Amino acid sequence: MSESRQRPPFKGPRWIITLVALVTLVVITALIYPPRNSVTCYMFSGPGCQLYQQFLFVPSRELTDTEAAAQVVTNEIMNLPESKTANPKIAFMFLTPGALPFEPLWEMFLRGHENKFSIYVHASKKSPAHTSNYFVGRDIHSHKVDLSVAWGQISMVDAERRLLAHALIDPDNQHFVLLSDSCVPLFDFNYIYNHLIYANLSFIDCFEDPGPHGNGRYSQHMLPEVEKKDFRKGSQWFSMKRRHAIVVMADSLYYTKFKLYCRPKMEGRNCYADEHYFPTLFNVSMIDPIGIANWSVTHVDWSEGKWHPRLYNARDITPYLLRKIKSIQLAYHVTSDLKKVTTVRPCLWKGEQRPCYLFARKFNPETLDRLMYLFPNYTSLV
């Protein structure tokens, strides 16, 4: 028999281990320093990889000239470096017909945090007589623009965009919250500030409703830019980060569609622009899909099945009610057709399930004293 040849030592594991180590190092580096150029964005995905997200958007048809222009502008905005400021603030934007009855409660909420917030007030009927110094001089004035707002009309969206425009002037404003005259905070300032500033999310309610109060309001006149399958519905009470607010201000294409073809009593339909414009804008243009949380941080009780949400009166204000609202950690959407399909999703903050709501409405002015009495306790309960 021939002598068996002795095999040389196997060197495979050494180079395999080296290769794995190198790949691991590259992956960790990509996670710590998110890629921003086109080559690395194809290789790695992440919240900082805006180019990667854009390549995921593949139009199902040829874009019109106006759509292509809008897409270019949006892409450029989304590719801008994140705005950095040494003093990031939240812009609280109040949309009200007149008086703000809960100013004393908001003053309790804001006191001691003067360098972390800005206030803006859009009063559509008459300028309110402010009771809190935080609100004095914060009204939006315009001698050339009609500030009147009609429920369900595009004027509601105009007012919201006007608030955003004024708030964006201050470069320190990094998050923008739309509130009504009947809104109250559910947590203390620090909790809400950290939740919004460090979430890197915009909370814009958005869901597909095939029923009469959803896609039943759609008009074919919105074609080709807005197809029925892309039409969305949601609460008007948004909370959005600065980059998304700039996208809203840059939009004219989709705004014009809603201005012309979404209004009450049009072609036998009641389309309400404030419930459909923002959700559809961020859905149809695929703006930063992983940067949008599809629920509002403002709680509203629609359980009574009326055209307007439940109004809380003084006798309703108990620690139990406030704890109940604050403990909600699931966002529900129910379609308006006969099937009443319910969609449930957890409210996640950086992967952690948390309470969905930071604010709540609708509260009758008569609840002010009761809310102020309970405020120190109910806002500290997480």
C-alpha positions as a printed NumPy array, in Angstrom:
array([[  0.   ,   0.   ,   0.   ],
       [  1.204,   3.411,  -0.727],
       [  1.847,   5.593,   2.218],
       [ -0.999,   7.898,   3.023],
       [ -0.111,  11.463,   2.369],
       [ -0.29 ,  13.725,   5.391],
       [ -2.646,  16.657,   4.794],
       [ -1.409,  20.158,   5.469],
       [ -3.021,  21.93 ,   8.408],
       [ -6.513,  23.265,   7.541],
       [ -6.395,  27.056,   7.449],
       [-10.042,  27.646,   6.592],
       [-11.311,  28.694,  10.036],
       [ -8.732,  31.453,  10.376],
       [ -9.684,  33.345,   7.22 ],
       [-13.388,  32.695,   7.819],
       [-13.125,  34.161,  11.311],
       [-11.242,  37.15 ,   9.917],
       [-13.889,  37.697,   7.23 ],
       [-16.757,  37.456,   9.718],
       [-15.   ,  39.918,  12.002],
       [-14.559,  42.418,   9.171],
       [-18.2  ,  42.126,   8.071],
       [-19.345,  42.542,  11.672],
       [-17.227,  45.68 ,  12.023],
       [-18.68 ,  47.161,   8.825],
       [-22.267,  46.43 ,   9.923],
       [-21.724,  47.962,  13.369],
       [-20.141,  51.045,  11.782],
       [-23.117,  51.393,   9.425],
       [-25.523,  51.278,  12.355],
       [-23.602,  53.843,  14.389],
       [-22.927,  56.148,  11.423],
       [-25.963,  55.766,   9.121],
       [-24.999,  55.752,   5.415],
       [-26.062,  58.705,   3.334],
       [-24.614,  58.071,  -0.128],
       [-26.226,  56.016,  -2.859],
       [-23.78 ,  53.074,  -2.762],
       [-23.887,  52.37 ,   0.949],
       [-27.606,  53.095,   1.089],
       [-28.164,  50.156,  -1.237],
       [-26.193,  47.971,   1.15 ],
       [-27.626,  49.099,   4.465],
       [-30.999,  50.447,   5.518],
       [-31.723,  52.575,   8.528],
       [-33.548,  55.697,   9.705],
       [-30.629,  57.883,   8.611],
       [-30.537,  56.391,   5.136],
       [-32.906,  58.702,   3.3  ],
       [-31.637,  57.794,  -0.172],
       [-32.35 ,  54.143,   0.475],
       [-35.921,  54.984,   1.375],
       [-36.364,  57.001,  -1.794],
       [-35.194,  54.15 ,  -4.019],
       [-37.905,  51.998,  -2.489],
       [-40.529,  54.274,  -4.046],
       [-41.226,  52.9  ,  -7.512],
       [-44.123,  54.687,  -9.278],
       [-46.777,  52.365, -10.667],
       [-47.193,  54.68 , -13.673],
       [-45.366,  57.489, -15.434],
       [-45.38 ,  60.633, -13.319],
       [-46.848,  63.878, -14.59 ],
       [-44.55 ,  66.874, -14.876],
       [-45.949,  68.403, -11.687],
       [-45.571,  65.105,  -9.817],
       [-41.974,  64.732, -10.961],
       [-41.194,  68.288,  -9.84 ],
       [-42.88 ,  67.674,  -6.484],
       [-40.908,  64.45 ,  -6.044],
       [-37.622,  66.237,  -6.714],
       [-38.391,  68.948,  -4.156],
       [-39.468,  66.395,  -1.541],
       [-36.379,  64.264,  -2.094],
       [-34.114,  67.287,  -1.73 ],
       [-35.804,  68.256,   1.55 ],
       [-35.577,  64.718,   2.912],
       [-31.878,  64.537,   1.958],
       [-30.973,  67.694,   3.85 ],
       [-28.925,  67.072,   7.011],
       [-31.016,  66.922,  10.162],
       [-31.421,  70.374,  11.656],
       [-29.168,  70.711,  14.7  ],
       [-29.766,  73.202,  17.462],
       [-28.394,  73.576,  20.954],
       [-31.878,  74.327,  22.24 ],
       [-34.544,  72.187,  20.524],
       [-38.071,  73.374,  21.269],
       [-41.63 ,  72.159,  20.795],
       [-44.   ,  74.529,  19.007],
       [-47.472,  74.31 ,  20.543],
       [-49.862,  75.609,  17.884],
       [-53.384,  76.424,  19.059],
       [-56.207,  76.5  ,  16.521],
       [-59.196,  78.203,  18.131],
       [-62.278,  80.216,  17.143],
       [-61.646,  82.656,  19.991],
       [-60.922,  82.257,  23.679],
       [-58.519,  79.688,  25.138],
       [-60.276,  78.69 ,  28.367],
       [-57.507,  76.313,  29.485],
       [-54.675,  78.853,  29.497],
       [-54.296,  78.561,  33.311],
       [-53.856,  74.793,  32.983],
       [-51.333,  75.162,  30.168],
       [-49.446,  77.716,  32.27 ],
       [-49.119,  75.104,  35.044],
       [-47.876,  72.626,  32.448],
       [-45.324,  75.019,  30.873],
       [-43.991,  76.763,  33.974],
       [-40.279,  76.21 ,  34.534],
       [-39.561,  75.13 ,  30.95 ],
       [-39.493,  78.529,  29.261],
       [-36.563,  77.741,  26.95 ],
       [-38.047,  74.521,  25.603],
       [-41.273,  75.635,  23.93 ],
       [-42.912,  78.226,  21.699],
       [-46.586,  79.207,  21.557],
       [-48.593,  80.16 ,  18.449],
       [-52.307,  81.015,  18.436],
       [-54.569,  81.129,  15.375],
       [-57.905,  82.663,  16.403],
       [-60.335,  82.494,  13.503],
       [-63.187,  84.664,  14.807],
       [-61.872,  87.078,  17.403],
       [-58.585,  87.646,  19.192],
       [-58.707,  86.088,  22.646],
       [-58.043,  88.049,  25.821],
       [-55.158,  86.033,  27.222],
       [-54.908,  85.249,  30.927],
       [-51.402,  83.756,  30.775],
       [-48.232,  85.658,  29.925],
       [-47.067,  82.663,  27.912],
       [-49.841,  83.397,  25.402],
       [-49.672,  87.19 ,  25.327],
       [-48.343,  88.44 ,  22.   ],
       [-48.393,  84.968,  20.429],
       [-51.404,  85.51 ,  18.14 ],
       [-50.901,  85.242,  14.399],
       [-51.919,  88.442,  12.66 ],
       [-52.356,  89.092,   8.959],
       [-53.854,  92.158,   7.307],
       [-53.925,  90.538,   3.875],
       [-55.231,  87.06 ,   4.671],
       [-58.712,  86.122,   5.854],
       [-58.177,  84.155,   9.079],
       [-61.74 ,  82.801,   9.224],
       [-61.98 ,  79.029,   9.446],
       [-65.002,  76.932,   8.484],
       [-65.4  ,  73.398,   9.783],
       [-64.684,  70.819,   7.096],
       [-63.418,  73.385,   4.581],
       [-59.945,  73.862,   3.095],
       [-59.701,  76.974,   5.295],
       [-59.   ,  74.582,   8.195],
       [-55.942,  73.263,   6.345],
       [-54.959,  76.841,   5.473],
       [-54.958,  77.714,   9.162],
       [-52.835,  74.681,  10.018],
       [-50.309,  75.497,   7.294],
       [-50.255,  79.132,   8.447],
       [-49.404,  78.011,  11.981],
       [-46.627,  75.788,  10.641],
       [-45.212,  78.631,   8.552],
       [-44.987,  80.985,  11.528],
       [-43.541,  78.294,  13.787],
       [-40.889,  77.289,  11.241],
       [-39.428,  80.791,  11.341],
       [-37.792,  79.903,  14.655],
       [-34.949,  77.457,  13.823],
       [-35.044,  76.073,  17.374],
       [-38.55 ,  74.694,  16.863],
       [-37.969,  71.022,  16.072],
       [-41.407,  69.516,  16.697],
       [-44.83 ,  70.981,  15.923],
       [-48.022,  70.051,  17.765],
       [-51.483,  71.116,  16.6  ],
       [-53.91 ,  71.686,  19.48 ],
       [-57.448,  72.986,  19.856],
       [-59.025,  75.263,  22.434],
       [-60.464,  72.167,  24.172],
       [-57.161,  70.228,  24.422],
       [-55.393,  69.451,  27.702],
       [-52.029,  67.758,  28.448],
       [-52.066,  64.254,  29.949],
       [-48.465,  64.095,  31.212],
       [-45.974,  66.534,  32.676],
       [-43.825,  68.667,  30.402],
       [-40.632,  66.618,  30.651],
       [-42.351,  63.389,  29.647],
       [-44.033,  64.974,  26.618],
       [-40.89 ,  66.865,  25.603],
       [-38.699,  63.765,  25.682],
       [-41.333,  61.665,  23.941],
       [-41.605,  64.042,  20.992],
       [-38.087,  65.441,  20.652],
       [-36.286,  62.111,  20.927],
       [-38.733,  59.908,  19.037],
       [-37.597,  61.098,  15.587],
       [-41.172,  60.432,  14.44 ],
       [-44.12 ,  62.413,  13.181],
       [-47.463,  61.332,  14.613],
       [-49.9  ,  61.696,  11.723],
       [-53.052,  59.597,  11.926],
       [-53.532,  57.69 ,   8.673],
       [-55.599,  54.665,   7.621],
       [-57.481,  53.313,   4.634],
       [-61.26 ,  53.354,   5.051],
       [-63.187,  51.841,   2.12 ],
       [-66.489,  52.998,   3.619],
       [-68.653,  56.061,   2.925],
       [-66.733,  58.241,   5.413],
       [-63.408,  57.296,   3.865],
       [-62.926,  56.433,   0.193],
       [-66.594,  57.288,  -0.333],
       [-65.507,  60.923,  -0.148],
       [-62.956,  60.557,  -2.926],
       [-63.436,  62.433,  -6.211],
       [-62.176,  61.19 ,  -9.581],
       [-61.167,  64.785, -10.299],
       [-58.069,  64.134,  -8.157],
       [-56.652,  61.839, -10.826],
       [-53.999,  61.143, -11.896],
       [-51.957,  62.45 ,  -8.945],
       [-54.26 ,  61.023,  -6.257],
       [-55.706,  57.615,  -6.995],
       [-58.548,  56.17 ,  -4.941],
       [-56.309,  53.422,  -3.573],
       [-54.014,  56.086,  -2.085],
       [-56.769,  58.202,  -0.504],
       [-56.463,  58.163,   3.291],
       [-58.286,  59.389,   6.381],
       [-57.127,  60.435,   9.841],
       [-57.452,  62.806,  12.761],
       [-56.433,  66.38 ,  12.012],
       [-54.543,  66.708,  15.313],
       [-51.023,  66.018,  14.147],
       [-47.604,  66.246,  15.742],
       [-44.718,  66.409,  13.28 ],
       [-40.98 ,  66.923,  13.184],
       [-39.383,  69.869,  11.408],
       [-38.4  ,  68.108,   8.194],
       [-41.962,  66.904,   7.58 ],
       [-43.335,  70.359,   8.377],
       [-41.1  ,  71.805,   5.646],
       [-42.426,  69.197,   3.204],
       [-45.972,  70.335,   4.005],
       [-45.085,  73.97 ,   3.352],
       [-43.388,  73.042,   0.055],
       [-46.42 ,  71.145,  -1.239],
       [-48.715,  72.854,  -3.723],
       [-49.638,  69.909,  -5.957],
       [-51.674,  67.868,  -3.496],
       [-52.902,  70.911,  -1.593],
       [-54.444,  72.266,  -4.801],
       [-56.17 ,  68.939,  -5.475],
       [-57.833,  69.047,  -2.064],
       [-58.67 ,  72.722,  -2.327],
       [-60.536,  72.138,  -5.579],
       [-62.056,  68.703,  -5.086],
       [-62.463,  68.   ,  -1.368],
       [-65.216,  70.006,   0.233],
       [-68.647,  69.444,   1.777],
       [-71.601,  68.847,  -0.539],
       [-69.511,  68.361,  -3.652],
       [-71.069,  65.945,  -6.152],
       [-73.246,  64.529,  -3.41 ],
       [-70.26 ,  63.798,  -1.168],
       [-69.065,  65.409,   2.03 ],
       [-65.285,  65.528,   1.816],
       [-63.497,  67.199,   4.727],
       [-60.025,  68.367,   3.785],
       [-58.723,  68.509,   7.362],
       [-59.392,  64.742,   7.736],
       [-57.835,  63.705,   4.432],
       [-55.155,  66.13 ,   3.211],
       [-52.285,  65.323,   5.581],
       [-52.83 ,  61.528,   5.673],
       [-53.081,  61.364,   1.874],
       [-50.102,  63.688,   1.312],
       [-47.765,  61.52 ,   3.359],
       [-49.186,  58.302,   1.914],
       [-49.347,  59.039,  -1.804],
       [-45.882,  60.602,  -1.962],
       [-44.265,  57.897,   0.196],
       [-42.544,  60.533,   2.334],
       [-40.335,  58.821,   4.89 ],
       [-42.684,  55.847,   5.541],
       [-40.71 ,  54.6  ,   8.548],
       [-40.685,  58.114,  10.02 ],
       [-44.481,  58.37 ,  10.27 ],
       [-46.423,  56.855,  13.171],
       [-49.958,  56.186,  11.959],
       [-51.761,  57.491,  15.008],
       [-52.374,  60.854,  16.637],
       [-50.98 ,  61.669,  20.081],
       [-54.246,  63.491,  20.894],
       [-57.034,  61.32 ,  22.282],
       [-60.595,  61.868,  21.068],
       [-63.606,  59.776,  22.127],
       [-65.843,  58.907,  19.16 ],
       [-67.751,  56.168,  21.007],
       [-71.041,  58.101,  20.931],
       [-71.24 ,  57.672,  17.153],
       [-72.052,  61.329,  16.471],
       [-70.614,  63.849,  14.01 ],
       [-68.6  ,  65.374,  16.821],
       [-66.617,  63.61 ,  19.56 ],
       [-67.701,  63.278,  23.158],
       [-67.554,  66.473,  25.212],
       [-66.274,  65.925,  28.759],
       [-68.135,  67.911,  31.419],
       [-67.106,  68.705,  34.998],
       [-68.859,  65.636,  36.432],
       [-66.846,  63.393,  34.08 ],
       [-63.436,  64.518,  35.346],
       [-62.163,  61.866,  37.725],
       [-58.743,  60.317,  38.344],
       [-60.144,  57.098,  36.867],
       [-61.043,  58.758,  33.537],
       [-57.63 ,  60.387,  33.184],
       [-55.763,  57.192,  34.101],
       [-57.914,  55.261,  31.64 ],
       [-57.035,  57.549,  28.745],
       [-53.35 ,  57.584,  29.694],
       [-53.174,  53.798,  29.936],
       [-54.223,  53.2  ,  26.304],
       [-51.32 ,  51.55 ,  24.461],
       [-53.124,  50.34 ,  21.331],
       [-54.277,  52.477,  18.4  ],
       [-57.604,  51.462,  16.858],
       [-59.043,  52.249,  13.433],
       [-62.528,  51.121,  12.384],
       [-63.815,  51.314,   8.813],
       [-67.114,  53.091,   8.143],
       [-68.571,  50.388,   5.88 ],
       [-70.924,  47.611,   7.009],
       [-68.004,  45.28 ,   7.75 ],
       [-66.664,  47.599,  10.485],
       [-63.167,  46.16 ,  10.099],
       [-61.023,  47.022,  13.104],
       [-57.26 ,  47.464,  12.809],
       [-55.218,  47.41 ,  16.005],
       [-51.569,  48.324,  16.339],
       [-49.343,  48.891,  19.38 ],
       [-48.061,  52.39 ,  20.037],
       [-44.297,  51.998,  19.94 ],
       [-41.623,  54.483,  20.982],
       [-38.16 ,  53.296,  19.904],
       [-39.441,  49.743,  19.932],
       [-40.974,  50.058,  23.415],
       [-44.757,  49.947,  23.851],
       [-45.919,  53.151,  25.502],
       [-49.126,  55.144,  26.05 ],
       [-50.496,  56.348,  22.725],
       [-51.756,  59.727,  23.868],
       [-50.018,  62.806,  25.258],
       [-53.018,  65.15 ,  24.985],
       [-56.797,  64.782,  25.015],
       [-59.927,  66.621,  23.919],
       [-62.811,  67.662,  23.956],
       [-63.111,  69.283,  27.393],
       [-65.818,  71.741,  28.38 ],
       [-64.451,  75.001,  29.888],
       [-66.328,  74.139,  33.076],
       [-63.797,  71.318,  33.688],
       [-60.911,  73.755,  34.235],
       [-61.061,  73.941,  38.04 ],
       [-61.341,  70.185,  38.396],
       [-58.449,  69.56 ,  35.995],
       [-56.21 ,  72.091,  37.743],
       [-56.971,  70.468,  41.094],
       [-56.006,  67.036,  39.773],
       [-53.134,  68.209,  37.55 ],
       [-50.149,  67.585,  39.89 ],
       [-51.236,  63.979,  40.425],
       [-52.682,  62.856,  37.097],
       [-49.796,  64.18 ,  34.984],
       [-47.194,  62.35 ,  37.075],
       [-48.827,  58.931,  36.674],
       [-47.25 ,  57.081,  33.75 ]])
